[in-house]
Structures are given as structure tokens and as C-alpha cells.
Amino acid sequence: MSLPIHALNRCYTDLLGICDALEAVADGLPNNVSATQCTELATEIVDLLALTHREEEAVLLPFLASSPAPNCATWPGGSAKNTTMTTTP
């Protein structure tokens, strides 16, 4: 029986495999690069990232949602008023 976490772990393993393949492509630059291989890797990584995202949402988000909220006031530099993250462009 395969547990949901196993599917997520498989996604991460497959992503590492793609990273290895991309590194091999980079090692072959500039002369020894297959356009076909690059196209296949590009397609594969897009599909695998989408699958990994779905698996993370299915496996991790329910777990995180059921965990107790952190007390930001105890974090270095944190306060009870500063509980949201902000981003700068």
C-alpha cells in the first residue's frame, strides 16, 4: 500500500533526477547539447512541478492546517502584532 507521503517523496526524487539531467546539460555547454533532450527536460520539469505542487497541497497543507499556530511573539524580532509576511517588489 502506498501512502500519500510516498507519492510526494517520489516527486522529490524525480525532481532531483531532473536536476542531475540539467546539470549534465550544463556540463555539455556550449558545444555538446541536444535540443531534443532540452525540450524533453523542459516538458518533464513543468509537468513534474505541477504534480509535486498538487501532492504538496494534498499531503502537506492538511497537516500544516491542523498544526497549532506558531507564537510569533517568541521569534527573534517577532511580536504578536507582526504575524503576517510582507514582500517587497
N, CA, C and O atoms as a GROMACS GRO file, in nm:
protein
  356
    1MET      N    1   0.085  -0.119   0.000
    1MET     CA    2   0.000   0.000   0.000
    1MET      C    3   0.089   0.124   0.000
    1MET      O    4   0.182   0.135   0.080
    2SER      N    5   0.061   0.217  -0.089
    2SER     CA    6   0.140   0.338  -0.100
    2SER      C    7   0.072   0.451  -0.022
    2SER      O    8  -0.044   0.483  -0.046
    3LEU      N    9   0.146   0.509   0.070
    3LEU     CA   10   0.094   0.621   0.148
    3LEU      C   11   0.112   0.751   0.068
    3LEU      O   12   0.200   0.759  -0.017
    4PRO      N   13   0.027   0.853   0.094
    4PRO     CA   14   0.039   0.979   0.021
    4PRO      C   15   0.180   1.040   0.032
    4PRO      O   16   0.229   1.100  -0.064
    5ILE      N   17   0.243   1.025   0.146
    5ILE     CA   18   0.377   1.082   0.162
    5ILE      C   19   0.477   1.013   0.069
    5ILE      O   20   0.576   1.074   0.029
    6HIS      N   21   0.451   0.889   0.035
    6HIS     CA   22   0.540   0.817  -0.057
    6HIS      C   23   0.532   0.878  -0.197
    6HIS      O   24   0.634   0.888  -0.266
    7ALA      N   25   0.412   0.918  -0.238
    7ALA     CA   26   0.397   0.982  -0.370
    7ALA      C   27   0.471   1.115  -0.372
    7ALA      O   28   0.534   1.149  -0.473
    8LEU      N   29   0.464   1.190  -0.263
    8LEU     CA   30   0.534   1.317  -0.255
    8LEU      C   31   0.685   1.294  -0.255
    8LEU      O   32   0.759   1.367  -0.322
    9ASN      N   33   0.731   1.195  -0.182
    9ASN     CA   34   0.873   1.162  -0.180
    9ASN      C   35   0.920   1.122  -0.320
    9ASN      O   36   1.031   1.156  -0.360
   10ARG      N   37   0.837   1.050  -0.393
   10ARG     CA   38   0.871   1.010  -0.529
   10ARG      C   39   0.886   1.134  -0.620
   10ARG      O   40   0.976   1.140  -0.703
   11CYS      N   41   0.797   1.231  -0.601
   11CYS     CA   42   0.808   1.355  -0.677
   11CYS      C   43   0.941   1.423  -0.650
   11CYS      O   44   1.009   1.467  -0.742
   12TYR      N   45   0.980   1.430  -0.523
   12TYR     CA   46   1.106   1.494  -0.488
   12TYR      C   47   1.225   1.417  -0.546
   12TYR      O   48   1.322   1.477  -0.592
   13THR      N   49   1.217   1.286  -0.544
   13THR     CA   50   1.324   1.204  -0.603
   13THR      C   51   1.333   1.229  -0.753
   13THR      O   52   1.442   1.242  -0.807
   14ASP      N   53   1.218   1.235  -0.818
   14ASP     CA   54   1.215   1.261  -0.963
   14ASP      C   55   1.269   1.401  -0.995
   14ASP      O   56   1.338   1.419  -1.095
   15LEU      N   57   1.236   1.500  -0.911
   15LEU     CA   58   1.289   1.635  -0.932
   15LEU      C   59   1.441   1.636  -0.920
   15LEU      O   60   1.509   1.704  -0.997
   16LEU      N   61   1.495   1.562  -0.825
   16LEU     CA   62   1.640   1.552  -0.813
   16LEU      C   63   1.701   1.489  -0.937
   16LEU      O   64   1.810   1.528  -0.980
   17GLY      N   65   1.633   1.393  -0.994
   17GLY     CA   66   1.679   1.332  -1.119
   17GLY      C   67   1.683   1.432  -1.233
   17GLY      O   68   1.776   1.432  -1.313
   18ILE      N   69   1.582   1.517  -1.240
   18ILE     CA   70   1.581   1.621  -1.343
   18ILE      C   71   1.695   1.720  -1.318
   18ILE      O   72   1.759   1.765  -1.413
   19CYS      N   73   1.719   1.753  -1.193
   19CYS     CA   74   1.831   1.842  -1.161
   19CYS      C   75   1.963   1.782  -1.210
   19CYS      O   76   2.046   1.853  -1.265
   20ASP      N   77   1.981   1.653  -1.189
   20ASP     CA   78   2.102   1.586  -1.237
   20ASP      C   79   2.112   1.594  -1.390
   20ASP      O   80   2.219   1.617  -1.445
   21ALA      N   81   1.998   1.573  -1.457
   21ALA     CA   82   1.998   1.579  -1.603
   21ALA      C   83   2.028   1.721  -1.652
   21ALA      O   84   2.100   1.739  -1.751
   22LEU      N   85   1.974   1.822  -1.584
   22LEU     CA   86   2.002   1.960  -1.622
   22LEU      C   87   2.150   1.994  -1.599
   22LEU      O   88   2.210   2.068  -1.677
   23GLU      N   89   2.206   1.941  -1.492
   23GLU     CA   90   2.348   1.962  -1.465
   23GLU      C   91   2.434   1.899  -1.575
   23GLU      O   92   2.535   1.956  -1.616
   24ALA      N   93   2.393   1.783  -1.622
   24ALA     CA   94   2.465   1.718  -1.731
   24ALA      C   95   2.457   1.802  -1.859
   24ALA      O   96   2.555   1.813  -1.933
   25VAL      N   97   2.340   1.861  -1.884
   25VAL     CA   98   2.326   1.950  -2.000
   25VAL      C   99   2.420   2.070  -1.984
   25VAL      O  100   2.491   2.106  -2.078
   26ALA      N  101   2.421   2.130  -1.865
   26ALA     CA  102   2.509   2.245  -1.840
   26ALA      C  103   2.655   2.208  -1.858
   26ALA      O  104   2.734   2.288  -1.909
   27ASP      N  105   2.692   2.089  -1.817
   27ASP     CA  106   2.830   2.044  -1.832
   27ASP      C  107   2.868   2.032  -1.979
   27ASP      O  108   2.986   2.045  -2.014
   28GLY      N  109   2.772   2.008  -2.066
   28GLY     CA  110   2.797   1.992  -2.208
   28GLY      C  111   2.800   2.122  -2.286
   28GLY      O  112   2.832   2.124  -2.404
   29LEU      N  113   2.766   2.231  -2.220
   29LEU     CA  114   2.766   2.361  -2.288
   29LEU      C  115   2.907   2.403  -2.324
   29LEU      O  116   2.999   2.371  -2.249
   30PRO      N  117   2.929   2.472  -2.431
   30PRO     CA  118   2.831   2.520  -2.528
   30PRO      C  119   2.816   2.427  -2.648
   30PRO      O  120   2.727   2.448  -2.729
   31ASN      N  121   2.901   2.327  -2.661
   31ASN     CA  122   2.906   2.251  -2.786
   31ASN      C  123   2.825   2.122  -2.787
   31ASN      O  124   2.777   2.080  -2.892
   32ASN      N  125   2.810   2.060  -2.673
   32ASN     CA  126   2.758   1.924  -2.670
   32ASN      C  127   2.619   1.919  -2.607
   32ASN      O  128   2.600   1.854  -2.505
   33VAL      N  129   2.522   1.988  -2.668
   33VAL     CA  130   2.388   1.997  -2.612
   33VAL      C  131   2.286   1.951  -2.716
   33VAL      O  132   2.288   1.995  -2.830
   34SER      N  133   2.198   1.863  -2.674
   34SER     CA  134   2.093   1.812  -2.760
   34SER      C  135   1.966   1.895  -2.742
   34SER      O  136   1.912   1.904  -2.632
   35ALA      N  137   1.920   1.956  -2.849
   35ALA     CA  138   1.796   2.034  -2.844
   35ALA      C  139   1.678   1.945  -2.806
   35ALA      O  140   1.588   1.988  -2.734
   36THR      N  141   1.679   1.823  -2.854
   36THR     CA  142   1.571   1.729  -2.820
   36THR      C  143   1.569   1.700  -2.671
   36THR      O  144   1.463   1.702  -2.609
   37GLN      N  145   1.686   1.675  -2.614
   37GLN     CA  146   1.694   1.648  -2.471
   37GLN      C  147   1.647   1.769  -2.390
   37GLN      O  148   1.576   1.754  -2.290
   38CYS      N  149   1.686   1.889  -2.432
   38CYS     CA  150   1.645   2.010  -2.361
   38CYS      C  151   1.494   2.028  -2.366
   38CYS      O  152   1.432   2.064  -2.266
   39THR      N  153   1.434   2.002  -2.482
   39THR     CA  154   1.288   2.012  -2.495
   39THR      C  155   1.219   1.910  -2.406
   39THR      O  156   1.119   1.942  -2.341
   40GLU      N  157   1.270   1.788  -2.404
   40GLU     CA  158   1.212   1.684  -2.319
   40GLU      C  159   1.223   1.721  -2.171
   40GLU      O  160   1.128   1.703  -2.095
   41LEU      N  161   1.338   1.772  -2.130
   41LEU     CA  162   1.357   1.813  -1.991
   41LEU      C  163   1.264   1.928  -1.954
   41LEU      O  164   1.208   1.930  -1.844
   42ALA      N  165   1.248   2.023  -2.045
   42ALA     CA  166   1.160   2.137  -2.018
   42ALA      C  167   1.016   2.091  -1.996
   42ALA      O  168   0.949   2.137  -1.904
   43THR      N  169   0.970   2.002  -2.081
   43THR     CA  170   0.835   1.948  -2.066
   43THR      C  171   0.822   1.868  -1.938
   43THR      O  172   0.724   1.882  -1.864
   44GLU      N  173   0.921   1.784  -1.912
   44GLU     CA  174   0.918   1.698  -1.794
   44GLU      C  175   0.918   1.779  -1.665
   44GLU      O  176   0.844   1.747  -1.572
   45ILE      N  177   0.999   1.884  -1.659
   45ILE     CA  178   1.006   1.961  -1.534
   45ILE      C  179   0.876   2.037  -1.508
   45ILE      O  180   0.832   2.047  -1.394
   46VAL      N  181   0.815   2.091  -1.613
   46VAL     CA  182   0.688   2.163  -1.596
   46VAL      C  183   0.581   2.067  -1.543
   46VAL      O  184   0.510   2.099  -1.448
   47ASP      N  185   0.571   1.951  -1.605
   47ASP     CA  186   0.471   1.852  -1.562
   47ASP      C  187   0.498   1.805  -1.420
   47ASP      O  188   0.405   1.792  -1.339
   48LEU      N  189   0.624   1.778  -1.388
   48LEU     CA  190   0.658   1.726  -1.256
   48LEU      C  191   0.640   1.832  -1.148
   48LEU      O  192   0.598   1.800  -1.037
   49LEU      N  193   0.672   1.956  -1.178
   49LEU     CA  194   0.648   2.062  -1.079
   49LEU      C  195   0.499   2.078  -1.050
   49LEU      O  196   0.460   2.100  -0.935
   50ALA      N  197   0.416   2.068  -1.152
   50ALA     CA  198   0.271   2.077  -1.132
   50ALA      C  199   0.222   1.960  -1.046
   50ALA      O  200   0.142   1.979  -0.954
   51LEU      N  201   0.271   1.839  -1.075
   51LEU     CA  202   0.233   1.723  -0.995
   51LEU      C  203   0.282   1.738  -0.851
   51LEU      O  204   0.208   1.708  -0.757
   52THR      N  205   0.404   1.782  -0.834
   52THR     CA  206   0.460   1.799  -0.699
   52THR      C  207   0.378   1.901  -0.621
   52THR      O  208   0.352   1.882  -0.503
   53HIS      N  209   0.339   2.008  -0.686
   53HIS     CA  210   0.257   2.110  -0.620
   53HIS      C  211   0.124   2.050  -0.573
   53HIS      O  212   0.080   2.075  -0.460
   54ARG      N  213   0.060   1.972  -0.660
   54ARG     CA  214  -0.066   1.908  -0.622
   54ARG      C  215  -0.046   1.812  -0.503
   54ARG      O  216  -0.126   1.810  -0.411
   55GLU      N  217   0.062   1.735  -0.507
   55GLU     CA  218   0.090   1.641  -0.398
   55GLU      C  219   0.117   1.716  -0.268
   55GLU      O  220   0.071   1.674  -0.162
   56GLU      N  221   0.192   1.826  -0.275
   56GLU     CA  222   0.219   1.905  -0.155
   56GLU      C  223   0.089   1.960  -0.097
   56GLU      O  224   0.069   1.959   0.024
   57GLU      N  225   0.003   2.009  -0.184
   57GLU     CA  226  -0.126   2.060  -0.136
   57GLU      C  227  -0.210   1.950  -0.072
   57GLU      O  228  -0.277   1.973   0.028
   58ALA      N  229  -0.206   1.831  -0.129
   58ALA     CA  230  -0.286   1.721  -0.077
   58ALA      C  231  -0.228   1.664   0.052
   58ALA      O  232  -0.304   1.622   0.140
   59VAL      N  233  -0.097   1.661   0.064
   59VAL     CA  234  -0.033   1.594   0.178
   59VAL      C  235   0.007   1.693   0.287
   59VAL      O  236  -0.024   1.672   0.405
   60LEU      N  237   0.075   1.799   0.248
   60LEU     CA  238   0.132   1.890   0.348
   60LEU      C  239   0.033   1.993   0.403
   60LEU      O  240   0.032   2.019   0.523
   61LEU      N  241  -0.049   2.051   0.316
   61LEU     CA  242  -0.138   2.157   0.363
   61LEU      C  243  -0.236   2.110   0.471
   61LEU      O  244  -0.254   2.182   0.570
   62PRO      N  245  -0.299   1.993   0.458
   62PRO     CA  246  -0.387   1.950   0.567
   62PRO      C  247  -0.310   1.930   0.698
   62PRO      O  248  -0.361   1.961   0.806
   63PHE      N  249  -0.189   1.879   0.689
   63PHE     CA  250  -0.106   1.860   0.807
   63PHE      C  251  -0.072   1.994   0.871
   63PHE      O  252  -0.083   2.010   0.993
   64LEU      N  253  -0.031   2.090   0.790
   64LEU     CA  254   0.002   2.223   0.842
   64LEU      C  255  -0.121   2.294   0.897
   64LEU      O  256  -0.113   2.363   0.999
   65ALA      N  257  -0.233   2.279   0.830
   65ALA     CA  258  -0.356   2.345   0.876
   65ALA      C  259  -0.402   2.291   1.010
   65ALA      O  260  -0.464   2.364   1.088
   66SER      N  261  -0.373   2.166   1.039
   66SER     CA  262  -0.416   2.107   1.166
   66SER      C  263  -0.315   2.129   1.278
   66SER      O  264  -0.343   2.097   1.393
   67SER      N  265  -0.198   2.183   1.245
   67SER     CA  266  -0.098   2.206   1.349
   67SER      C  267  -0.128   2.336   1.421
   67SER      O  268  -0.192   2.425   1.364
   68PRO      N  269  -0.084   2.348   1.545
   68PRO     CA  270  -0.110   2.472   1.619
   68PRO      C  271  -0.035   2.589   1.555
   68PRO      O  272   0.076   2.572   1.503
   69ALA      N  273  -0.096   2.705   1.561
   69ALA     CA  274  -0.032   2.824   1.505
   69ALA      C  275   0.090   2.860   1.589
   69ALA      O  276   0.087   2.849   1.711
   70PRO      N  277   0.197   2.902   1.523
   70PRO     CA  278   0.317   2.940   1.598
   70PRO      C  279   0.294   3.070   1.673
   70PRO      O  280   0.212   3.153   1.633
   71ASN      N  281   0.364   3.087   1.781
   71ASN     CA  282   0.358   3.209   1.858
   71ASN      C  283   0.469   3.300   1.808
   71ASN      O  284   0.584   3.288   1.851
   72CYS      N  285   0.434   3.390   1.718
   72CYS     CA  286   0.535   3.476   1.655
   72CYS      C  287   0.603   3.567   1.755
   72CYS      O  288   0.714   3.614   1.730
   73ALA      N  289   0.540   3.593   1.868
   73ALA     CA  290   0.598   3.682   1.967
   73ALA      C  291   0.727   3.623   2.026
   73ALA      O  292   0.810   3.696   2.079
   74THR      N  293   0.743   3.491   2.016
   74THR     CA  294   0.863   3.428   2.073
   74THR      C  295   0.978   3.421   1.973
   74THR      O  296   1.088   3.381   2.010
   75TRP      N  297   0.954   3.458   1.848
   75TRP     CA  298   1.059   3.455   1.746
   75TRP      C  299   1.149   3.576   1.764
   75TRP      O  300   1.102   3.682   1.805
   76PRO      N  301   1.276   3.563   1.733
   76PRO     CA  302   1.364   3.680   1.741
   76PRO      C  303   1.313   3.790   1.648
   76PRO      O  304   1.294   3.767   1.529
   77GLY      N  305   1.292   3.907   1.703
   77GLY     CA  306   1.243   4.019   1.624
   77GLY      C  307   1.094   4.014   1.598
   77GLY      O  308   1.040   4.103   1.533
   78GLY      N  309   1.027   3.911   1.649
   78GLY     CA  310   0.884   3.898   1.626
   78GLY      C  311   0.802   3.966   1.733
   78GLY      O  312   0.852   3.996   1.842
   79SER      N  313   0.677   3.988   1.702
   79SER     CA  314   0.585   4.042   1.801
   79SER      C  315   0.447   3.989   1.770
   79SER      O  316   0.421   3.942   1.660
   80ALA      N  317   0.359   3.996   1.866
   80ALA     CA  318   0.223   3.948   1.846
   80ALA      C  319   0.153   4.027   1.736
   80ALA      O  320   0.063   3.975   1.670
   81LYS      N  321   0.193   4.154   1.715
   81LYS     CA  322   0.132   4.237   1.611
   81LYS      C  323   0.187   4.204   1.473
   81LYS      O  324   0.120   4.229   1.372
   82ASN      N  325   0.306   4.148   1.466
   82ASN     CA  326   0.372   4.121   1.338
   82ASN      C  327   0.360   3.974   1.305
   82ASN      O  328   0.456   3.898   1.321
   83THR      N  329   0.241   3.933   1.258
   83THR     CA  330   0.219   3.791   1.229
   83THR      C  331   0.200   3.762   1.081
   83THR      O  332   0.176   3.647   1.044
   84THR      N  333   0.211   3.864   0.996
   84THR     CA  334   0.197   3.841   0.854
   84THR      C  335   0.330   3.867   0.784
   84THR      O  336   0.412   3.946   0.830
   85MET      N  337   0.347   3.797   0.673
   85MET     CA  338   0.468   3.816   0.595
   85MET      C  339   0.442   3.924   0.493
   85MET      O  340   0.333   3.934   0.436
   86THR      N  341   0.542   4.006   0.468
   86THR     CA  342   0.532   4.106   0.364
   86THR      C  343   0.640   4.080   0.263
   86THR      O  344   0.747   4.028   0.296
   87THR      N  345   0.612   4.117   0.139
   87THR     CA  346   0.711   4.102   0.033
   87THR      C  347   0.738   4.238  -0.028
   87THR      O  348   0.650   4.324  -0.033
   88THR      N  349   0.857   4.256  -0.074
   88THR     CA  350   0.890   4.379  -0.144
   88THR      C  351   0.920   4.348  -0.288
   88THR      O  352   0.984   4.247  -0.318
   89PRO      N  353   0.874   4.433  -0.378
   89PRO     CA  354   0.896   4.406  -0.522
   89PRO      C  355   1.042   4.414  -0.560
   89PRO      O  356   1.076   4.394  -0.677
   0.00000   0.00000   0.00000
